[in-house]
């Protein structure tokens, strides 16, 4: 299971599609949170990340399939699916390894949004008043 997770993780980080998906996710959420006037934190007047939690799930609906749909399709395309399923690894271990890899990759893509919390911390009046 961990070998499958590691293989998927390395395959993700060696792929240009992965970085494009991450940049598009961060760009869209950043634009909605900081730039577009209807959703902008700067225009709203309060130091809170409500807009991230409104826009985030909608953007994640496109990020998660972009990241995870190629796990099994890449196996089938490259012809390694037959090799993988003939190994002494259970099907549930294969699926769990790919699931954990997808979960970790989405978490890795979402982690840079923590800089929004730091930015709000310093934008709040007084500094640090986030609630």
N, C-alpha and C positions, 0 to 999 in steps of 0.2 A: 504494500500500500504506500509506504513512504517513498519507495523507488519511483512509483507512478507519480506521486505528488511532486517529487523533485524533477522528474522529466518534464512534466507539464509546466512547472514553474520556470525552468530554464528555457523551455520552448517559448514561453510567453515573453520572457525578457529578451530573447534573441529575435523577436519578431517586430517589424516596424508597425504592423497593424496595432499591436498592443500600445505602443507609445502614442500613436495617433488617437486611439480611443481614449487614453488617459488625458491627453492634451485637450481634446474636444470636450470631454466631461468637465475639466477644470475651467476651460474657457467659457463654456455656456453658463455654469454656475457662477463664475466670477462676474460675467456680464450682467446676469440677472440680479446679483446681490449688490454690486457696486455701481453699475453704470445706468441701466434702464430706469427711467424716473418712476415708473409705476411700482417697482419692486425694490428700489435702491434703499439701502440702510441709511445712507447719508441724507436722503430726502425725508425719510420716515421720522427721524428725530429721536429715536430711542435706540439704545445699544442692546439689541437683541437679534438673535439669528432665526427669527420666525420665518423669514423669507427663504432661508436655506432649506428649512424643513417643508416648505410649500413646494419649491421648485425641485429640490433634490430627488424625491421619488420619481418624478416625471422624467428626469434626465437619466436616472438609474435604470429606468425601463428600457433604455436603449443601450446603456453601457454593459449591463449584465449579459444580455444575449450576444453582444459583439465580442465579449471576452470569452464566454463559455461555449458557444455553439460550435466552435471549431475543434473542441476536444475530441469528440468521437468522429466528426467528419474528416479530420486530419488523419486519424488512424485508418479510416476506410480508404481514403484517397492514396495514402502512401503504401497501403497493403500490409501494415503492421498489425491490423486488428486480428487477423487469423493467428499470427504469431503470439500476440498478447493473450488471446483466449485459449491457446493450447498450452500455455505455461501452467505450472502448478499454483496458480493464484485464483482464488474464487472470484466469481463475477461481482459479488458484493464488495470485495476489496478493491477491485478495479473502479467500480462506480464510486465508492467512498473516497478513494485517492483522487479521482478527478473532481469530485464534489468539493473536497477540502482545498484542492488547488484553485478551483474557481472562487471559492469563498475568500481565500487568502489574496488572490489577485484583485478582487473587487475591494477588499479592505485596503490593499496597497494603493489602489487608485483613489480611494476616498481619504486616506490619511493626510494628503497635502491641504485638505480643507480646514485642518486645525489652525492654519495660519489666520483664518478668519476670526477665530476666537482671540488670538493674540492681538490682531488689529483692533477688534472691538474693545478689548481690555484697555488699550491706550486711547481709543477714541471716546470712551465714556467720560462723563463729567460728574463727579470727580473720577480720576483714573482708577480703574478697577471696579467701578460700580456697574455690574452687568445685570442687575435685577431691579 
